[in-house]
Amino acid sequence: MKTLKDLGNLQGKRVLVRADFNVPLDGTTITDDGRIKAALPTIKALREQGAKVILMAHLGRPKGKVVPELSLAPVAKRLGELLGVDVPLAKDTYGEDAQAKVAAMNDGDVVLLENVRFNPEETSKDPEVRAPYAKKIAALGDVFVSDGFGVVHRAQGSNYDVAADLPAAAGLLVEKEVTALSKATENPERPLTAVLGGAKVADKLGVISNLLGKVDRLIIGGGMAYTFLKALGHEVGNSLLDESNIETVKGYMETAKKNGVELLLPVDVVVNPGFPAGDDAVIDPKVVAADSIPADEEALDIGPETRKLFHDKIVDSKTVVWNGPMGVFEVPTFAEGTKAVAEALVDATHAGAFTIVGGGDSAAAVRNLGFPEDGFSHISTGGGASLEFLEGKTLPGLSVLD
């Protein structure tokens, strides 16, 4: 994979950078600027070289239409604050305003193009639709830098096709992500432990299958754990359940046994009369054994015994990858399991382990629960991309840089 140093001297060059600025918004207020901060090293490195930095990114899912609420204006404002310079926002992605703003740039200037997903061609599955659109964007730059790890698992106009039109390389963030995730997949220090949570088994079938040939321990929590418990013949009440994958899960448990992989499931859980949604939600938690979930209750978090079990196994590891919360962490009552796993990763890091928080909900949980980012070896900026990397898939946005 080519990196920034392979692009040579960038003084005075127009450098198109695909970043990931898909940040959460409350109206026009950014509630988590982690992805913007993650892009700063590449932007600063390019500015120091005297490059003209032309940033492009998406926000939300406007589905090829101009949606004012999904404008990148709040991102341009926040980016300017973080860099201490004015960051103009073009009114379009490649049209007259983008061309004019790029033409007016001096060395070291930064310009942000408007949401690339306002263009229907951006996410088209047809390469012949994307290619001419990408050429219009490519005309704005001299070289291309891919620094939006959160989109490298997709072949889209601004991160894949543009790379075919210009000299292209990975930015510092993408390089850092690939290096970190490779440490967990290529000759990792052992014991290697993977912790998987989140709502759906189906979302992680591929990664479970791949990891069963690589890890020493596989810890399963969150909503997906109840399909495993059901596969063991246990009552799971109203808990999340993927009936269609029970047989697949049974097969995974057999594979784990055959491969000598220690597979850990919850031994106790926190149940509630129902999902705590709405102002009139009933919150009446109680701890029960994982094989004794009442038929009329829903398990929403792992219990205290499980937290200790998972903690001890994580701390007794040299490499840990975590993807997916242990419960409904957005509700404080059911956040203790996710908090316990985060604390275990911090303890493991302090003990010398290499720890990865695999983006998505896990990264959001770490930030929302107030954990310091330097408590972990690496927090990925791409949930789907990190999962597919761990799954062993070829990521189009990376392969195009080879």
Buried (B, 14 or more C-beta within 10 A) or exposed (E): BBBBEEBEEBEEBBBBBBBBBBBBBEEEEBEBBBBBBBBBBBBBBBBEBBBBBBBBBBBBEBEBEEBEEBBBBBBBBBBBEBBEEEBBBBBBBBBEBBBEBBEEBEBBBBBBBBBBBBBEBBBBEEEEBBBEBBBBBBBBBBBBBBBBBBBBBBBBBBBBBBBBBBBBBBBBBBBBBBEBBEBBBEEBEEBBBBBBBBBBBEBBBBBBBBBBEBBBBBBBBBBBBBBBBBBEEBEBBBBBBBEEBBEBBBBBBEBBEEBEBBBBBBBBBBBBBBBBEEEEEEEEBEBBEBBEBBEEBBBBBBBBBBBEBBBEBBBEBBBBBBBBBBBBBBBEBBBBBBBBBBBBBBBBBEEEBBBBBBBBBBBBBBBBBEBEBEBBBBBBBBBBBBBBBBBBBEBBBBEBBE
